[in-house]
Amino acid sequence: MPEKLEKIKIPQKILKQVGKAIEKFEMIQEGDHILLGLSGGKDSTLLAHIFKHLQKHSPVKFTFQAVTVLYGMGEDFTEQKAHFDAYDIPHEFMQTEVFELAKIKMNKDSSFCSFFSRLRRGHLSGAAKQYKCNKIALGHHLDDAVESLFMSMMYNGIMRSMPPKYTTESGDIMIRPLAYVRETLIAEVAKNNNIPAAGDEMCPGMIMPGAKMPHVRYETKELLLRLEEKNPNIFNSMRNALGNIDIESLYIPEGIYKI
């Protein structure tokens, strides 16, 4: 480790966007103990540092426990663990057999992303109970939400995205504090602060035989990139649109659905 630990510099723009999301959706209250699903990627790692910042500067007092779900495919998080330890991020690894289970249970036509995501979410739910956490935080950002909306409309015929806060059928309260933050800004901060981030080498699809790659999301990213080149304000507009729905203008019979 370096002799002098470099302070992680988080731009005020990100802190304001996170603060706005937390306040609007009442994500964090006094005394919360939050489980952070820490994949080791740039998004959730930055969120861990934001939580550390908020613990020092926010009047709302809360604690958090970060957990990384290991799929059982020989992942090497040595560099990430050294980073978490150096910055005093409360962190644990959870060993699972998800990778072996996928070889048996996953349908050959299924996307490994959705399969692994469901199982990972289940293990995070178990970890929340183990560590007595009352909420679970995920590192999804604005790009994730907009991409999900486009994919749902174009391929599944439904208007659905990633809510900043919601409660699962099993009663878990899920929060996404990065809901207003762009992925490009997160990547820039990670690069400027030399934050180690797990890449494609940690993706199960890279080593699973016959895995169906998530081409739809990549194609949607490319589509949004082209649209943003023509309209640089598109993500701001989409962020507003996600919370500004005109039900009466949609194909919904009168009186069936109300917000």
C-alpha positions as CSV (number, residue, x, y, z in Angstrom):
1,M,0.0,0.0,0.0
2,P,1.2,3.6,-0.6
3,E,2.8,5.4,2.3
4,K,0.1,8.1,2.1
5,L,-3.4,7.1,1.3
6,E,-4.8,9.4,-1.5
7,K,-8.2,10.9,-0.6
8,I,-11.0,9.9,-3.0
9,K,-12.2,13.0,-4.7
10,I,-15.9,12.9,-5.4
11,P,-17.2,15.8,-7.6
12,Q,-19.9,18.0,-6.1
13,K,-22.1,17.2,-9.1
14,I,-22.3,13.5,-8.1
15,L,-22.9,14.3,-4.5
16,K,-25.7,16.7,-5.3
17,Q,-27.3,14.1,-7.7
18,V,-27.0,11.4,-5.1
19,G,-28.4,13.7,-2.4
20,K,-31.3,14.7,-4.6
21,A,-32.2,11.0,-5.2
22,I,-31.9,10.1,-1.5
23,E,-34.1,13.0,-0.4
24,K,-36.7,12.6,-3.1
25,F,-37.2,8.9,-2.6
26,E,-36.5,8.9,1.1
27,M,-33.8,6.2,0.6
28,I,-31.9,6.7,3.9
29,Q,-33.3,7.4,7.3
30,E,-31.8,7.9,10.8
31,G,-30.4,4.6,12.2
32,D,-30.5,2.6,8.9
33,H,-28.1,-0.3,8.5
34,I,-27.7,-0.8,4.8
35,L,-26.4,-3.8,2.9
36,L,-24.4,-2.6,-0.1
37,G,-24.2,-5.1,-3.0
38,L,-20.5,-4.5,-3.9
39,S,-19.7,-6.2,-7.2
40,G,-16.1,-4.8,-7.3
41,G,-17.0,-2.7,-10.4
42,K,-16.7,1.0,-10.7
43,D,-20.3,1.8,-9.9
44,S,-20.8,0.0,-6.5
45,T,-17.2,0.8,-5.4
46,L,-17.8,4.5,-5.9
47,L,-21.1,4.1,-4.1
48,A,-19.2,2.7,-1.1
49,H,-17.0,5.8,-1.1
50,I,-20.1,8.0,-1.3
51,F,-21.5,6.2,1.7
52,K,-18.3,6.9,3.6
53,H,-18.5,10.5,2.7
54,L,-22.2,10.8,3.8
55,Q,-21.4,9.2,7.1
56,K,-19.0,12.0,7.8
57,H,-21.0,14.9,6.4
58,S,-24.7,14.0,6.5
59,P,-26.8,14.9,9.5
60,V,-28.6,11.6,9.0
61,K,-26.7,8.9,10.8
62,F,-26.5,5.4,9.2
63,T,-24.2,2.5,8.9
64,F,-23.5,0.1,6.0
65,Q,-22.1,-3.4,5.3
66,A,-20.7,-4.2,1.9
67,V,-21.0,-7.7,0.6
68,T,-19.5,-9.2,-2.6
69,V,-21.3,-12.4,-3.8
70,L,-18.8,-14.8,-5.3
71,Y,-20.2,-17.1,-8.0
72,G,-17.7,-19.8,-7.3
73,M,-15.7,-19.5,-10.6
74,G,-12.4,-18.6,-9.2
75,E,-12.8,-14.9,-9.1
76,D,-9.7,-12.9,-8.0
77,F,-10.6,-9.8,-6.0
78,T,-7.2,-9.3,-4.4
79,E,-6.7,-5.8,-5.7
80,Q,-10.3,-4.8,-4.8
81,K,-9.9,-6.2,-1.3
82,A,-6.7,-4.3,-0.7
83,H,-8.6,-1.1,-1.8
84,F,-11.6,-1.8,0.5
85,D,-9.2,-2.5,3.5
86,A,-7.1,0.6,2.8
87,Y,-10.2,2.9,2.8
88,D,-11.8,1.1,5.8
89,I,-14.9,0.0,3.8
90,P,-16.7,-2.6,5.9
91,H,-16.7,-5.6,3.5
92,E,-17.2,-9.3,3.4
93,F,-17.1,-11.9,0.6
94,M,-20.0,-14.4,0.3
95,Q,-19.0,-17.7,-1.3
96,T,-21.7,-19.4,-3.4
97,E,-22.1,-22.2,-6.0
98,V,-24.1,-20.1,-8.4
99,F,-21.7,-20.9,-11.3
100,E,-22.1,-24.7,-10.9
101,L,-25.8,-24.3,-10.4
102,A,-26.1,-22.3,-13.7
103,K,-24.5,-25.2,-15.6
104,I,-27.4,-27.4,-14.5
105,K,-30.4,-25.1,-14.1
106,M,-29.9,-22.3,-16.7
107,N,-31.9,-22.7,-19.9
108,K,-29.7,-22.7,-23.0
109,D,-31.8,-19.9,-24.5
110,S,-31.7,-17.8,-21.3
111,S,-29.4,-14.8,-20.8
112,F,-26.8,-15.5,-18.2
113,C,-27.1,-11.9,-17.0
114,S,-30.7,-12.3,-15.8
115,F,-30.0,-15.7,-14.4
116,F,-27.0,-14.7,-12.3
117,S,-28.7,-11.4,-11.3
118,R,-31.7,-13.2,-9.8
119,L,-29.5,-15.6,-7.9
120,R,-27.2,-12.8,-6.7
121,R,-30.2,-10.8,-5.5
122,G,-31.4,-13.8,-3.5
123,H,-28.0,-14.1,-1.8
124,L,-27.9,-10.4,-1.0
125,S,-31.3,-10.8,0.6
126,G,-29.9,-13.5,2.8
127,A,-26.9,-11.4,3.6
128,A,-29.2,-8.5,4.6
129,K,-30.8,-10.8,7.2
130,Q,-27.5,-12.2,8.3
131,Y,-26.1,-8.7,9.0
132,K,-29.4,-7.3,10.3
133,C,-29.6,-4.7,7.5
134,N,-33.0,-3.1,6.9
135,K,-32.2,-2.0,3.3
136,I,-30.2,-3.2,0.3
137,A,-28.3,-0.7,-1.9
138,L,-27.4,-1.4,-5.5
139,G,-25.0,0.5,-7.8
140,H,-27.3,1.0,-10.8
141,H,-27.1,4.4,-12.4
142,L,-29.2,6.6,-14.8
143,D,-27.8,4.9,-17.9
144,D,-28.9,1.5,-16.6
145,A,-32.5,2.8,-16.0
146,V,-32.8,4.4,-19.4
147,E,-31.4,1.4,-21.2
148,S,-33.8,-0.9,-19.3
149,L,-36.7,1.3,-20.3
150,F,-35.8,1.2,-24.0
151,M,-35.2,-2.6,-23.9
152,S,-38.5,-3.2,-22.2
153,M,-40.4,-1.1,-24.7
154,M,-38.7,-2.3,-27.8
155,Y,-38.3,-6.0,-27.0
156,N,-40.9,-6.9,-24.3
157,G,-43.8,-4.5,-25.1
158,I,-43.9,-3.0,-21.6
159,M,-42.9,0.3,-20.1
160,R,-40.6,-0.8,-17.2
161,S,-37.4,0.4,-15.8
162,M,-35.3,0.4,-12.6
163,P,-37.1,2.3,-9.7
164,P,-34.8,4.3,-7.4
165,K,-36.5,2.7,-4.4
166,Y,-38.9,-0.3,-4.2
167,T,-39.9,-3.2,-2.0
168,T,-39.6,-6.8,-3.2
169,E,-42.3,-9.4,-2.7
170,S,-40.2,-10.9,0.1
171,G,-40.1,-7.5,1.9
172,D,-36.6,-6.3,1.1
173,I,-36.3,-2.5,0.6
174,M,-34.0,-1.8,-2.4
175,I,-32.4,1.6,-3.0
176,R,-30.4,2.9,-5.9
177,P,-28.6,6.1,-4.8
178,L,-26.9,6.6,-8.2
179,A,-30.2,6.8,-10.0
180,Y,-29.6,10.3,-11.3
181,V,-25.8,9.8,-12.1
182,R,-24.5,9.2,-15.6
183,E,-22.2,6.2,-16.2
184,T,-19.6,8.4,-18.0
185,L,-19.2,10.6,-14.9
186,I,-18.7,7.5,-12.7
187,A,-16.1,6.1,-15.1
188,E,-14.3,9.5,-15.1
189,V,-14.2,9.6,-11.3
190,A,-13.0,6.0,-11.1
191,K,-10.2,6.7,-13.5
192,N,-9.1,10.0,-11.9
193,N,-8.9,8.3,-8.4
194,N,-7.3,5.0,-9.6
195,I,-10.2,3.0,-8.2
196,P,-9.6,-0.7,-9.1
197,A,-12.7,-2.0,-10.9
198,A,-13.5,-5.6,-11.8
199,G,-14.0,-5.9,-15.6
200,D,-15.2,-8.4,-18.1
201,E,-12.9,-11.0,-16.6
202,M,-15.3,-11.3,-13.7
203,C,-18.3,-11.9,-16.1
204,P,-19.6,-15.5,-16.0
205,G,-20.4,-15.3,-19.7
206,M,-16.7,-15.0,-20.5
207,I,-16.0,-18.6,-19.3
208,M,-19.4,-20.3,-19.4
209,P,-19.6,-22.7,-22.4
210,G,-22.4,-21.6,-24.8
211,A,-23.4,-18.6,-22.8
212,K,-25.9,-16.3,-24.5
213,M,-24.3,-12.8,-24.5
214,P,-26.4,-9.8,-23.7
215,H,-26.4,-8.3,-27.2
216,V,-29.7,-6.5,-26.7
217,R,-28.2,-4.2,-24.0
218,Y,-25.1,-3.6,-26.0
219,E,-27.2,-2.7,-29.0
220,T,-29.4,-0.4,-26.8
221,K,-26.3,1.3,-25.5
222,E,-25.1,2.0,-29.1
223,L,-28.6,3.3,-30.0
224,L,-28.6,5.7,-27.1
225,L,-25.1,6.8,-27.9
226,R,-26.2,7.8,-31.5
227,L,-29.3,9.6,-30.1
228,E,-27.1,11.5,-27.6
229,E,-24.8,12.7,-30.4
230,K,-27.9,14.3,-32.0
231,N,-29.5,15.4,-28.7
232,P,-26.9,15.9,-25.9
233,N,-29.7,16.5,-23.4
234,I,-31.5,13.2,-24.0
235,F,-30.5,11.5,-20.7
236,N,-31.7,14.6,-18.7
237,S,-35.0,14.4,-20.6
238,M,-35.3,10.7,-20.0
239,R,-34.6,11.1,-16.3
240,N,-37.4,13.6,-16.1
241,A,-39.7,11.4,-18.2
242,L,-39.2,8.4,-15.9
243,G,-41.0,10.4,-13.2
244,N,-43.4,12.4,-15.4
245,I,-45.9,10.0,-16.9
246,D,-49.0,11.2,-18.7
247,I,-51.3,8.2,-18.2
248,E,-54.2,9.7,-20.2
249,S,-52.1,9.7,-23.3
250,L,-51.2,6.0,-23.2
251,Y,-53.1,2.9,-24.5
252,I,-54.8,2.2,-21.1
253,P,-58.6,2.0,-20.8
254,E,-60.0,4.8,-18.7
255,G,-60.3,4.1,-15.0
256,I,-58.1,0.9,-15.0
257,Y,-54.9,2.4,-13.8
258,K,-54.1,5.5,-11.7
259,I,-50.9,6.9,-10.3
